[in-house]
């Protein structure tokens, strides 16, 4: 087959699939890309335009949208990401997740930039996308399988490993709200319950195979120059070599690292300090998690690599192997007071097999552990399972019960907000969530991190604006105190907008503006996008595109929920209970200071201080008159 190279980095088609009727059709991507570039922004626009506020996440009318970033499939460094949008199963507002690996480029090579899924199938199915064609196929032979087994069965059924798969596990099938979509066995789209929605639609997997064509770029010479500049920045970053050798978890190898004081919540957030002997046990190069790391791999077009392949060769978890041991893995371990590196590695890999969002699993488990500690839950409630802090085996067993909704797992499967309402007995006081979304994030010491998590339009996640001054989180060249309230809002706004850019383009934050190699900047994004798509955007104009996309998400939340300013506050525990030990003993989130940050945050966004709602002047300045009209009709637009 002749490979036809297109004139921009877009595949050119948006696929629409109605699982109720079996209908399949396509439309051109280009009209959407003119306004929204690609990736998450196009997804957000379709979701806002086509989802009625009365729609529930479990209604057939709810959309599930996969979108490859606009630069995915090209030589742009780190351009590998898929954005997934739907109705958030926790908040009822905007649901969004983002995942790396190799699925997004294969989706483009198969002929599609986005896949918009509506309806519900009466039986389990999967989508097969190949050379510009799409088929709905029977998935009875893979329904009930783990994600690992699903990939193996699909590769056998298609007679090749030259396919890329996004799938759900038992957790998604059983509509566990904290279930994710897993790509390449270890890359997880977590948060918002995207796997839960996929399971509700009886969609087990999307299989992409791209032999039919390749993406191109509009201005090749200019594009290759921009790529060379970006690659040089990655190579020159002082953090690149560390990433290649020790991955994201490497910054935790020193038990005295400030990460151990800033980025943890111990025992369900009862404290933000973990004893030094537990840190040493977890991080020791010879006996801790580094000993299991056998190699480091990379996603598509990543010049760095951050994915460790871990293998446990001795002890009761011997034979466990797979990719993935992240910073989140350590944050999860501390939340459960688990200092056993082998136990938490086994739990993490199992979560990927089951299709569980690890942060969700950790948060519901730590809430249950605290209920057990306080006598609110007993072994009678757990059918003999003792939920003691630090017990990795108890966590592993609990995850299985959650994924299959067995016994106590059924209580936990809908998240801590719903579980605490059902259980009562004072357990609501320590059910930690943001806008209903379970969260493992720290709030009391890192104020910019906390503000980013609390104001995130998708709630409770740390990749939508979090920053820490003087580190590799946030704008470069700024040295501000991370534990104070000063200067945080402007940096959180900046970081949230750069993440919008990254998700439009499909570029990973770990080569971009946040953590990891911390190499690329908005100027690089504008240069790459202009050359690949034939645009002439200044850096300022690209920031404006990001603001427009961010305001779509805010408007979706306003139209679909009653969330307001009070929902941008930290969980109650972090406002009422101070840190008990360590260098930040006594720190908490004071309401008066937090309100001052919110005022500044809303001012920077152009929103109303009192309500947190969007204003007409803000939306019209951004060219979002249609969004303003929708909010006005709903009585939720501030006339300024």
C-alpha positions as CSV (number, residue, x, y, z in Angstrom):
1,X,0.0,0.0,0.0
2,X,1.3,3.5,-0.9
3,X,1.8,5.5,2.2
4,X,0.3,8.9,1.8
5,X,1.9,11.6,3.9
6,X,-0.5,14.4,5.0
7,X,0.3,18.0,4.9
8,X,-0.1,18.7,8.6
9,X,0.5,16.6,11.8
10,X,-3.2,15.7,11.9
11,X,-4.5,12.4,10.7
12,X,-7.5,14.4,9.4
13,X,-10.5,12.4,10.7
14,X,-12.7,12.3,13.8
15,X,-14.4,9.0,14.2
16,X,-17.9,8.8,15.8
17,X,-19.2,5.5,17.1
18,X,-22.7,4.9,18.5
19,X,-22.6,1.7,20.5
20,X,-26.4,1.5,20.8
21,X,-27.1,1.5,17.1
22,X,-23.7,0.3,15.8
23,X,-23.5,3.4,13.6
24,X,-20.0,4.6,12.5
25,X,-19.2,7.8,10.7
26,X,-16.4,10.3,10.3
27,X,-15.9,14.0,10.0
28,X,-13.0,16.3,9.2
29,X,-10.7,17.3,12.1
30,X,-9.5,20.5,10.5
31,X,-12.5,22.8,11.4
32,X,-12.1,21.8,15.0
33,X,-8.3,22.2,14.9
34,X,-8.6,25.8,13.5
35,X,-10.2,26.8,16.8
36,X,-8.8,24.3,19.4
37,X,-5.5,22.9,18.0
38,X,-6.1,19.3,19.1
39,X,-6.0,16.8,21.9
40,X,-7.8,17.8,25.1
41,X,-9.1,21.1,23.8
42,X,-11.0,19.5,20.9
43,X,-12.3,16.8,23.3
44,X,-13.5,19.5,25.7
45,X,-15.3,21.5,23.0
46,X,-17.2,18.4,21.7
47,X,-18.1,17.4,25.2
48,X,-19.4,20.8,26.1
49,X,-21.3,21.3,22.9
50,X,-22.9,17.9,22.8
51,X,-23.6,16.9,26.4
52,X,-26.8,18.2,28.0
53,X,-26.4,19.3,31.6
54,X,-29.1,16.8,32.7
55,X,-27.1,13.9,31.4
56,X,-25.8,11.4,34.0
57,X,-22.4,9.7,33.6
58,X,-24.2,6.4,33.2
59,X,-26.7,7.6,30.5
60,X,-26.1,6.4,27.0
61,X,-26.0,10.0,25.9
62,X,-22.8,10.6,27.9
63,X,-19.8,10.8,25.6
64,X,-16.4,9.1,26.0
65,X,-13.8,10.8,23.8
66,X,-10.3,9.8,23.0
67,X,-8.0,12.3,21.4
68,X,-4.4,12.2,20.3
69,X,-2.5,15.5,20.7
70,X,-1.8,17.5,17.6
71,X,1.9,16.7,17.5
72,X,1.6,13.0,18.2
73,X,3.0,10.9,15.5
74,X,5.7,13.4,14.6
75,X,9.3,13.7,15.7
76,X,8.4,16.2,18.4
77,X,10.1,15.1,21.7
78,X,7.7,13.5,24.1
79,X,4.7,13.8,21.8
80,X,2.9,10.6,22.8
81,X,-0.2,11.5,24.8
82,X,-3.9,10.6,24.6
83,X,-6.5,12.7,26.3
84,X,-9.7,11.1,27.4
85,X,-12.8,13.2,28.2
86,X,-16.2,12.3,29.6
87,X,-18.6,13.2,32.4
88,X,-16.8,12.9,35.8
89,X,-18.3,10.0,37.8
90,X,-17.4,11.6,41.1
91,X,-18.4,15.3,40.6
92,X,-20.8,15.2,37.7
93,X,-18.7,17.8,36.1
94,X,-15.8,17.6,33.7
95,X,-14.0,14.3,33.5
96,X,-10.6,14.2,32.0
97,X,-7.5,11.9,32.0
98,X,-4.3,11.7,30.0
99,X,-2.0,8.8,29.2
100,X,1.2,8.2,27.4
101,X,2.8,5.1,25.8
102,X,2.2,4.2,22.2
103,X,-1.5,4.1,21.8
104,X,-2.0,7.8,20.6
105,X,0.5,7.6,17.6
106,X,-1.0,4.3,16.6
107,X,-4.5,5.9,16.7
108,X,-3.2,8.6,14.3
109,X,-1.5,6.1,12.0
110,X,-4.8,4.1,11.9
111,X,-6.3,7.3,10.5
112,X,-8.0,9.1,13.4
113,X,-7.2,12.1,15.6
114,X,-10.2,11.5,17.9
115,X,-12.8,8.8,18.7
116,X,-16.1,10.1,20.0
117,X,-18.1,7.2,21.6
118,X,-21.8,7.5,22.4
119,X,-24.5,5.0,23.4
120,X,-24.2,1.7,25.1
121,X,-23.7,-1.8,23.8
122,X,-26.0,-4.6,24.9
123,X,-23.1,-6.9,25.0
124,X,-19.3,-6.6,25.5
125,X,-17.5,-5.2,22.4
126,X,-14.2,-3.7,21.3
127,X,-13.3,-1.3,18.6
128,X,-10.8,-2.2,15.9
129,X,-9.3,0.7,14.0
130,X,-7.2,-0.1,11.0
131,X,-6.2,1.9,8.0
132,X,-9.0,4.5,8.2
133,X,-11.7,1.9,8.9
134,X,-13.5,1.0,12.1
135,X,-15.3,-2.1,13.2
136,X,-17.3,-3.0,16.4
137,X,-16.3,-6.5,17.3
138,X,-17.5,-9.0,19.9
139,X,-15.5,-9.0,23.1
140,X,-17.0,-12.0,24.9
141,X,-13.7,-13.7,24.7
142,X,-11.9,-11.0,26.7
143,X,-14.7,-9.8,29.0
144,X,-13.7,-10.7,32.6
145,X,-10.0,-10.7,31.8
146,X,-7.3,-8.6,33.5
147,X,-5.7,-5.9,31.3
148,X,-2.6,-8.0,30.9
149,X,-4.6,-11.0,29.8
150,X,-6.7,-8.8,27.5
151,X,-3.7,-7.6,25.7
152,X,-2.4,-11.1,25.2
153,X,-5.7,-12.4,24.0
154,X,-6.1,-9.5,21.5
155,X,-2.6,-10.0,20.1
156,X,-3.4,-13.7,19.6
157,X,-6.7,-13.0,18.0
158,X,-5.2,-10.5,15.6
159,X,-2.1,-12.6,14.9
160,X,0.3,-9.8,15.6
161,X,1.8,-7.7,18.3
162,X,1.8,-4.7,15.9
163,X,-1.3,-3.3,17.5
164,X,-1.8,-0.9,20.4
165,X,-4.5,-1.3,22.9
166,X,-6.4,0.9,25.4
167,X,-8.5,-1.4,27.6
168,X,-10.2,-1.8,31.0
169,X,-9.8,-4.5,33.5
170,X,-12.3,-6.1,36.0
171,X,-12.6,-2.8,37.9
172,X,-14.0,-1.0,34.8
173,X,-16.3,-3.9,33.9
174,X,-17.7,-3.8,37.4
175,X,-18.2,0.0,37.2
176,X,-15.8,0.8,40.1
177,X,-15.8,4.6,40.0
178,X,-12.0,4.7,40.4
179,X,-11.2,2.5,37.5
180,X,-8.9,3.7,34.7
181,X,-8.0,2.9,31.1
182,X,-4.7,1.1,30.7
183,X,-2.4,1.3,27.7
184,X,0.7,-0.8,27.2
185,X,0.0,-2.6,30.5
186,X,1.5,0.2,32.6
187,X,0.3,3.5,31.3
188,X,-2.8,4.4,33.2
189,X,-5.4,7.0,32.5
190,X,-6.7,7.6,36.0
191,X,-9.0,10.0,37.7
192,X,-12.6,11.0,36.8
193,X,-13.6,7.4,36.4
194,X,-12.9,7.1,32.6
195,X,-12.6,3.3,32.9
196,X,-15.9,3.2,34.8
197,X,-17.7,5.0,31.9
198,X,-16.0,2.7,29.4
199,X,-17.2,-0.4,31.3
200,X,-20.7,1.1,31.6
201,X,-20.8,1.3,27.8
202,X,-19.6,-2.4,27.6
203,X,-16.6,-1.3,25.7
204,X,-13.7,-3.5,26.7
205,X,-11.0,-2.1,24.5
206,X,-9.9,0.0,21.5
207,X,-7.4,-1.6,19.3
208,X,-5.4,0.6,16.8
209,X,-3.3,-0.6,14.0
210,X,-1.8,1.9,11.6
211,X,-0.4,0.7,8.3
212,X,-2.4,3.0,6.1
213,X,-0.6,6.4,6.3
214,X,1.6,8.7,8.1
215,X,1.3,12.2,9.5
216,X,3.3,15.0,8.0
217,X,4.1,18.6,8.9
218,X,3.1,21.8,7.1
219,X,6.6,23.4,7.1
220,X,9.2,20.6,7.3
221,X,12.4,22.7,7.4
222,X,11.0,24.9,10.1
223,X,9.7,21.9,12.1
224,X,13.0,20.1,12.0
225,X,14.7,23.2,13.3
226,X,12.2,23.4,16.2
227,X,12.7,19.7,16.9
228,X,16.5,20.2,17.0
229,X,16.1,23.1,19.5
230,X,13.8,21.1,21.7
231,X,16.1,18.0,21.7
232,X,19.1,20.2,22.6
233,X,17.2,21.6,25.6
234,X,16.4,18.1,26.7
235,X,20.0,17.0,26.3
236,X,21.3,20.0,28.2
237,X,18.9,19.7,31.1
238,X,20.8,18.7,34.3
239,X,17.9,16.4,35.2
240,X,17.8,14.3,32.0
241,X,20.6,11.9,33.0
242,X,19.1,11.4,36.5
243,X,15.7,10.5,34.9
244,X,17.4,8.0,32.6
245,X,19.2,6.3,35.5
246,X,16.7,6.5,38.4
247,X,13.4,7.5,36.8
248,X,10.8,9.8,38.5
249,X,11.1,7.9,41.7
250,X,14.8,8.7,41.9
251,X,14.3,12.0,43.6
252,X,13.0,10.0,46.6
253,X,16.2,7.9,46.9
254,X,17.6,10.2,49.6
255,X,15.6,9.7,52.7
256,X,16.5,13.3,53.7
257,X,15.1,14.8,50.5
258,X,12.6,17.6,50.9
259,X,10.1,15.5,48.9
260,X,9.6,13.4,52.0
261,X,8.4,16.5,53.9
262,X,6.5,18.2,51.1
263,X,4.8,15.7,49.0
264,X,3.4,13.1,51.4
265,X,0.3,12.5,53.5
266,X,0.7,9.7,56.1
267,X,-2.1,7.5,57.4
268,X,-4.9,9.0,55.4
269,X,-3.6,12.5,56.0
270,X,-3.4,12.2,59.8
271,X,0.1,13.7,59.5
272,X,2.4,14.9,56.7
273,X,5.5,13.4,58.2
274,X,7.0,9.9,57.9
275,X,9.6,8.5,60.2
276,X,13.2,8.4,58.9
277,X,13.6,4.7,59.5
278,X,10.6,4.0,57.2
279,X,12.0,6.3,54.5
280,X,15.3,4.4,54.7
281,X,13.6,1.0,54.4
282,X,11.7,2.2,51.3
283,X,14.5,4.0,49.5
284,X,17.7,2.1,50.4
285,X,19.6,1.3,47.2
286,X,20.3,-2.2,48.3
287,X,17.2,-3.2,50.1
288,X,14.6,-0.7,49.0
289,X,12.7,-0.1,45.8
290,X,15.8,0.6,43.6
291,X,16.9,-3.0,44.0
292,X,14.0,-4.2,41.9
293,X,14.6,-1.8,39.0
294,X,16.1,-3.8,36.1
295,X,15.9,-1.3,33.3
296,X,14.2,2.0,32.2
297,X,12.1,2.3,29.0
298,X,10.5,5.2,27.2
299,X,7.2,6.1,25.6
300,X,6.9,6.9,21.9
301,X,9.3,9.7,20.8
302,X,10.6,10.3,24.3
303,X,14.3,11.3,24.4
304,X,14.6,10.7,28.1
305,X,12.7,7.6,29.5
306,X,11.2,7.4,32.9
307,X,9.4,4.0,33.0
308,X,11.2,1.5,35.3
309,X,10.7,-2.2,34.7
310,X,10.7,-3.8,38.2
311,X,11.1,-7.5,39.0
312,X,11.0,-9.1,42.5
313,X,13.3,-12.1,42.5
314,X,13.0,-13.3,46.1
315,X,10.6,-13.4,49.0
316,X,6.8,-13.9,49.1
317,X,6.3,-11.6,46.1
318,X,9.0,-13.3,43.9
319,X,7.9,-13.5,40.3
320,X,6.2,-10.2,40.3
321,X,7.4,-8.1,37.4
322,X,6.2,-5.2,35.3
323,X,6.6,-1.6,34.5
324,X,5.9,1.2,36.8
325,X,7.3,2.6,40.1
326,X,6.5,6.3,40.2
327,X,6.6,9.1,42.7
328,X,2.9,8.3,43.2
329,X,3.8,4.8,44.2
330,X,5.7,6.3,47.2
331,X,3.0,8.8,48.0
332,X,0.5,5.8,48.0
333,X,2.8,3.8,50.3
334,X,3.2,6.6,52.8
335,X,-0.6,7.2,52.9
336,X,-1.0,3.6,53.9
337,X,2.1,3.6,56.1
338,X,3.6,0.8,54.0
339,X,7.4,0.8,54.2
340,X,7.8,-2.6,52.4
341,X,9.1,-1.8,48.9
342,X,8.3,-5.2,47.6
343,X,4.8,-5.1,48.9
344,X,3.9,-1.8,47.4
345,X,5.5,-2.8,44.1
346,X,3.3,-5.9,43.9
347,X,0.3,-3.7,44.8
348,X,1.1,-1.2,42.1
349,X,1.5,-3.8,39.3
350,X,-1.7,-5.6,40.5
351,X,-3.6,-2.3,40.2
352,X,-2.6,-2.0,36.6
353,X,-3.8,-5.6,36.0
354,X,-7.1,-4.9,37.6
355,X,-7.5,-1.6,35.8
356,X,-7.7,0.4,39.1
357,X,-6.5,4.0,39.4
358,X,-3.8,3.5,42.1
359,X,-4.5,6.9,43.8
360,X,-8.2,6.0,44.1
361,X,-7.4,2.6,45.5
362,X,-5.0,4.0,48.0
363,X,-7.4,6.7,49.2
364,X,-10.3,4.4,49.7
365,X,-8.1,1.9,51.4
366,X,-6.5,4.5,53.7
367,X,-10.0,5.7,54.7
368,X,-10.9,2.1,55.5
369,X,-7.7,1.6,57.4
370,X,-8.5,4.6,59.5
371,X,-12.1,3.4,60.1
372,X,-10.6,0.1,61.3
373,X,-8.1,1.9,63.5
374,X,-10.9,3.9,65.1
375,X,-13.2,0.8,65.5
376,X,-15.8,2.1,63.0
377,X,-15.1,-0.9,60.8
378,X,-14.4,-4.3,62.4
379,X,-13.3,-7.7,61.2
380,X,-17.0,-8.6,61.0
381,X,-17.4,-5.9,58.4
382,X,-14.3,-6.9,56.5
383,X,-15.0,-10.7,56.7
384,X,-11.9,-11.3,58.7
385,X,-9.5,-9.0,56.9
386,X,-7.5,-6.9,59.5
387,X,-6.9,-3.4,58.0
388,X,-3.7,-2.5,59.9
389,X,-1.5,0.4,58.9
390,X,1.6,-0.8,57.0
391,X,0.1,-4.2,56.0
392,X,0.8,-4.5,52.2
393,X,-1.0,-7.9,52.0
394,X,-4.2,-6.3,53.5
395,X,-4.0,-3.6,50.8
396,X,-3.5,-6.1,48.0
397,X,-6.5,-8.1,49.2
398,X,-8.6,-5.0,49.6
399,X,-7.8,-3.9,46.0
400,X,-9.1,-7.3,44.7
401,X,-12.3,-6.9,46.6
402,X,-12.8,-3.3,45.3
403,X,-12.1,-4.4,41.7
404,X,-14.7,-7.2,41.9
405,X,-17.1,-5.3,44.3
406,X,-16.8,-8.1,46.8
407,X,-17.9,-7.5,50.4
408,X,-16.3,-4.4,51.9
409,X,-15.0,-3.7,48.3
410,X,-18.5,-2.8,47.2
411,X,-18.7,-0.1,49.9
412,X,-15.4,1.4,48.7
413,X,-16.0,1.1,45.0
414,X,-17.8,4.4,44.7
415,X,-15.2,6.5,46.6
416,X,-14.8,7.8,50.1
417,X,-17.5,10.5,49.8
418,X,-20.2,8.0,49.1
419,X,-18.7,5.3,51.3
420,X,-18.6,7.7,54.3
421,X,-22.2,8.8,53.7
422,X,-23.3,5.1,53.7
423,X,-21.2,4.1,56.7
424,X,-21.7,7.2,58.8
425,X,-20.4,7.0,62.4
426,X,-18.3,10.1,62.1
427,X,-16.3,8.7,59.1
428,X,-17.2,11.7,57.0
429,X,-14.7,13.8,59.0
430,X,-11.8,12.0,57.5
431,X,-13.1,11.1,54.0
432,X,-10.5,13.0,51.9
433,X,-11.8,14.2,48.6
434,X,-11.9,17.3,46.3
435,X,-15.3,17.9,44.6
436,X,-16.1,14.2,45.3
437,X,-12.9,12.9,43.7
438,X,-10.6,10.8,45.9
439,X,-7.2,12.4,46.4
440,X,-3.9,11.5,47.9
441,X,-2.4,15.0,47.6
442,X,-0.7,17.0,50.3
443,X,-2.2,20.4,51.2
444,X,-0.8,21.7,54.4
445,X,2.9,22.5,53.6
446,X,3.1,23.1,49.8
447,X,0.6,25.8,49.2
448,X,1.0,26.1,45.4
449,X,0.6,22.4,45.1
450,X,-2.5,22.5,47.2
451,X,-4.1,25.4,45.3
452,X,-3.5,23.6,42.0
453,X,-5.1,20.4,43.3
454,X,-8.1,22.2,44.8
455,X,-8.9,24.4,41.8
456,X,-8.3,21.8,39.2
457,X,-11.4,21.6,36.9
458,X,-11.2,17.8,37.1
459,X,-10.6,17.8,40.9
460,X,-8.1,16.3,43.2
461,X,-5.3,15.6,40.8
462,X,-1.8,17.2,40.7
463,X,-1.1,17.7,37.0
464,X,-3.4,20.6,36.5
465,X,-1.5,23.6,38.0
466,X,0.6,22.4,41.0
467,X,3.9,24.0,41.5
468,X,6.6,24.2,44.1
469,X,9.0,27.2,44.1
470,X,12.7,26.7,43.6
471,X,12.1,23.1,42.3
472,X,11.3,21.6,39.0
473,X,7.6,22.3,39.3
474,X,6.3,25.6,37.9
475,X,7.8,28.5,35.9
476,X,11.5,28.5,35.4
477,X,13.7,31.1,37.0
478,X,11.3,31.8,39.8
479,X,12.5,31.4,43.4
480,X,9.5,31.7,45.7
481,X,8.9,30.0,49.1
482,X,6.7,26.9,48.5
483,X,5.3,26.8,52.1
484,X,3.9,30.4,52.1
485,X,0.8,31.8,50.5
486,X,2.6,34.5,48.6
487,X,3.0,34.3,44.8
488,X,1.2,31.0,44.5
489,X,-1.8,31.9,42.4
490,X,0.0,33.4,39.5
491,X,2.3,30.4,39.3
492,X,-0.6,28.0,39.5
493,X,-2.4,29.8,36.7
494,X,0.7,29.7,34.6
495,X,1.2,26.0,35.2
496,X,-2.4,25.1,34.5
497,X,-2.2,26.9,31.1
498,X,1.0,25.3,30.1
499,X,-0.6,21.9,30.9
500,X,-3.4,22.9,28.5
501,X,-0.8,23.5,25.8
502,X,0.9,20.2,26.5
503,X,-2.4,18.3,26.3
504,X,-3.5,20.1,23.1
505,X,-0.2,19.0,21.5
506,X,0.1,15.6,23.3
507,X,3.5,16.4,24.8
508,X,4.4,14.8,28.1
509,X,5.0,17.1,31.1
510,X,8.1,15.2,32.0
511,X,10.0,16.7,29.1
512,X,8.0,19.8,29.4
513,X,7.3,22.4,32.1
514,X,6.8,20.2,35.1
515,X,9.1,17.8,36.9
516,X,11.1,15.2,35.0
517,X,13.6,16.6,32.6
518,X,12.0,20.0,33.0
519,X,13.3,21.1,29.6
520,X,10.8,22.5,27.1
521,X,8.8,25.7,27.5
522,X,5.8,27.4,25.9
523,X,8.1,29.0,23.3
524,X,9.0,25.5,22.1
525,X,5.4,24.5,22.0
526,X,4.5,27.5,19.8
527,X,7.4,26.8,17.4
528,X,6.6,23.1,17.0
529,X,2.8,23.7,16.6
530,X,3.3,26.5,14.1
531,X,5.6,24.4,11.9
532,X,3.6,21.2,12.2
533,X,0.1,22.7,11.7
534,X,1.0,25.7,9.4
535,X,0.1,28.3,12.1
536,X,1.6,31.7,13.0
537,X,0.8,31.9,16.7
538,X,2.9,34.0,19.0
539,X,3.7,32.6,22.4
540,X,1.1,35.0,23.8
541,X,-1.5,33.8,21.3
542,X,-0.8,30.2,22.3
543,X,-1.4,31.1,25.9
544,X,-4.7,32.6,24.8
545,X,-5.7,29.3,23.2
546,X,-4.9,27.6,26.5
547,X,-7.1,30.0,28.4
548,X,-9.9,29.3,26.0
549,X,-9.6,25.6,26.6
550,X,-9.3,26.0,30.4
551,X,-12.5,28.1,30.4
552,X,-14.3,25.3,28.5
553,X,-13.7,23.0,31.4
554,X,-14.7,25.6,34.0
555,X,-18.0,26.2,32.0
556,X,-18.7,22.5,31.8
557,X,-18.5,22.3,35.6
558,X,-20.7,25.3,36.0
559,X,-23.4,24.0,33.6
560,X,-23.4,20.5,34.9
561,X,-23.0,21.0,38.7
562,X,-23.7,23.4,41.5
563,X,-20.0,23.8,42.3
564,X,-18.9,27.2,43.4
565,X,-16.2,28.9,45.4
566,X,-16.6,26.7,48.5
567,X,-15.7,23.7,46.3
568,X,-12.2,25.2,45.7
569,X,-11.3,24.8,49.3
570,X,-9.0,22.0,50.7
571,X,-10.6,19.0,52.3
572,X,-11.7,19.8,55.9
573,X,-9.1,17.7,57.6
574,X,-6.3,19.9,56.2
575,X,-7.9,23.1,57.4
576,X,-8.7,21.8,60.9
577,X,-5.8,19.5,61.7
578,X,-2.2,20.7,61.7
579,X,0.9,18.7,60.8
580,X,1.9,16.8,64.0
581,X,5.7,16.2,63.4
582,X,8.7,17.2,61.4
583,X,9.9,20.5,59.9
584,X,6.4,21.8,59.1
585,X,4.9,20.9,62.4
586,X,1.8,23.1,63.1
587,X,1.2,23.9,59.4
588,X,-2.4,23.7,58.1
589,X,-4.5,25.6,55.5
590,X,-5.9,28.7,57.2
591,X,-9.2,29.8,55.8
592,X,-8.4,33.5,55.7
593,X,-5.1,33.0,53.9
594,X,-6.7,30.5,51.5
595,X,-9.5,32.9,50.7
596,X,-6.8,35.5,49.8
597,X,-5.2,33.1,47.4
598,X,-8.6,32.3,45.8
599,X,-9.3,36.0,45.3
600,X,-6.1,36.5,43.5
601,X,-6.6,33.2,41.5
602,X,-10.0,34.3,40.3
603,X,-8.8,37.8,39.5
604,X,-6.1,36.4,37.3
605,X,-8.6,34.1,35.5
606,X,-11.0,37.0,35.1
607,X,-13.7,35.3,37.1
608,X,-16.0,36.7,39.8
609,X,-14.4,36.7,43.3
610,X,-17.6,36.1,45.3
611,X,-18.9,33.1,43.4
612,X,-16.0,31.9,41.4
613,X,-18.2,32.0,38.3
614,X,-17.1,33.2,34.9
615,X,-17.8,36.7,33.7
616,X,-19.1,37.9,30.4
617,X,-16.1,40.1,29.9
618,X,-13.7,37.2,30.4
619,X,-15.5,34.9,28.0
620,X,-16.1,37.5,25.3
621,X,-12.5,38.7,25.5
622,X,-11.5,35.1,24.7
623,X,-14.0,34.8,21.8
624,X,-16.2,32.4,23.8
625,X,-19.5,34.1,23.1
626,X,-21.3,30.7,22.6
627,X,-20.1,29.6,26.0
628,X,-21.3,32.9,27.5
629,X,-24.7,32.4,26.0
630,X,-25.0,28.9,27.5
631,X,-24.1,30.2,30.9
632,X,-26.5,33.1,30.6
633,X,-29.3,30.8,29.7
634,X,-28.5,28.7,32.8
635,X,-28.5,31.8,35.0
636,X,-24.8,31.2,35.8
637,X,-23.0,34.1,34.1
638,X,-21.7,37.1,36.0
639,X,-22.4,40.3,34.0
640,X,-19.2,42.3,34.2
